[in-house]
Amino acid sequence: MNELFYKGELKMNQSKTRQSSRWSIAAISKMGMVTALYVAVTVFLSVISFGAIQIRLSEGFNFLAIYNKRYILSVTLGVMIANLASPLGIVDVVIGGSATFLTLLCASFVAGKIAHPIWKIVATTLIFSCSMFTVAGELAFFYQLPFWSTWFVVGLGELISMSLGGALMHLVNKKIDLSI
């Protein structure tokens, strides 16, 4: 029989002790805060967060995934909730959420292979800027916008958002350890 012990430890069969969950309450709280902040920033700045010309400043939260992989889920959930406010609604929730999740996985993997923190930020910025083909595809399909020029403009907006966010996250990480 399993018994709960102090600080989330679980004693199993009186012989083994292990963490009862992968994430502590503090970790889950941080993840929830990141999700909420992503949604709040995106919706508050919705005028510039959606459309063919977009600078989604909340994209700066994407960098959290290179500091700790748990933020992949919280940023993805933030994107999905924020995209409910998109003119494309549930389509943007599914496509945007899926694209964000896959791009965060890719960026986290690539950044894990890079030692210098600035180059991690540069790589993540470029990966996300290139990934905007998903947004361009949505806009081309639903609004008959030209794909290539839309990809360029949306990618440029992402490059701006991610550059600002990357600089900010780099400065924040110097003061606060974002990996915990």
Secondary structure, 3 states (H helix, E strand, C coil): CCEECHHHEEEECCCEEEECCCCCHHHHHHHHHHHHHHHHHHHHCHHHHCCCCCCCHHHHHHHHHHHCCCHHHHHHHHHHHHHHHCCCCHHHHHHHHHHHHHHHHHHHHHHHCCCCHHHHHHHHHHHHHHCCHHHHHHHHHHHCCCHHHHHHHHHHHHHHHHHHHHHHHHHHHHHCCCCC
